[in-house]
Amino acid sequence: MTAALSILFRDESLIAVDKPAGLAVHRGWAREHDVAMVRLRDQIGARVFPVHRLDRATSGVLLFALSAEIASRVCESFAAGKTEKTYLALVRGVPPDEILIDHPLPPGEDTRAPRVAARTMIFRREVFGRYSLVEARPLTGRLHQVRRHLKHISCPLIGDVNYGKGEHNRLFRERHGLDRLFLHATRLRLPHPVQGGQLDIASPLPLELEAVLQALREVERVRY
């Protein structure tokens, strides 16, 4: 029996859940039956319509509409840049306090496709020796955008087997028991498609990621 998804927000139009790492959003992006859309549909006994993408390896806020009409409205907000997505990520390296990464990317998985505009704001939040906790706010919505952009500035994500560094992934797996990508969608803000006003949905950092940060903070405390 699959575990129930934690519901962060629900009204008559929308429902947001706290997606765990390792769970795909939609059956179209994975062959298995157990995907977030199906799990939530079975959990609440109603159809749900995904309105944005969250990588399988990424945890955090995932929003669904409860009708096709509402889904269309929310997708329009995403396309118009009216939403704000915030991620927390642990990276190798120490980026500037604040940096705009303006680096075109392929729109999908085909790396031979013409590149399109892609922009991400990065804010450094904590430094642990040669590693940093950063906040990422993508201003566009390209596939694996945050992960690709962090690699572009030589600050690869910890736990990223596609764009990261194997030696650092192994170190965190062996030393901290981290066997997942350290990337969490911590906040989603958007205009409500029916009621108006700003909808602000937050997700706390998962315990396994918070434990890694606490261990790094303790190392820094002992060092100094």
Buried (B, 14 or more C-beta within 10 A) or exposed (E): EEEEBEEBBEEEBBBBBBBBBEBBBEBEBBEEEEBBBBBBBEBBEEEBBBBBBBBBBBBBBBBBBBBEEBBEBBBEBBEEEEBBBBBBBBBBBBBEEEBEBEBEBBBEEEEEEEEEEBBBBBBBEEBBEEBBBBBBBBBBBBBBBBBBBBBBBEBBBBBBEEBBBEEBBEBBBEEBEBEBBBBBBBBBBBBBBEEEEEBEBBBEBBEBBEBBBEBBEEEEEEEE
